[in-house]
Amino acid sequence: MVPSRRKEEGEKQHQQRRRRQQQKEEGEDHRRRRQQQQQQEVENRRRQERQSRRHQQREAEEERRRRHVEDDEEIVEGDEEQ
């Protein structure tokens, strides 16, 4: 093989290795970004579920208080009627 030809082949192989390495890194970056995005989605879903549960608990507590007050008022009215 002629030295210049060997040099060309070496350059080609070097470029191919570099291209494969770059593709591999891009693939890893893509996978990492997708993983982070999925993790973020899971965290957002959990946060929304927590907020929803808190909201429901708050509404239920307010409803219990309102009923309790209404019951107390009925008892007071009943006492006044007697």
RASULUR-V945789 format. One record per pair of residues at least 12 apart in sequence whose C-alpha atoms are under 10 Angstrom apart, sorted by sequence separation. I is the first residue (numbers start at 0). J is the second residue. If there is no record, write none. Layout:
I_J + I_J
//
This chain:
none
//
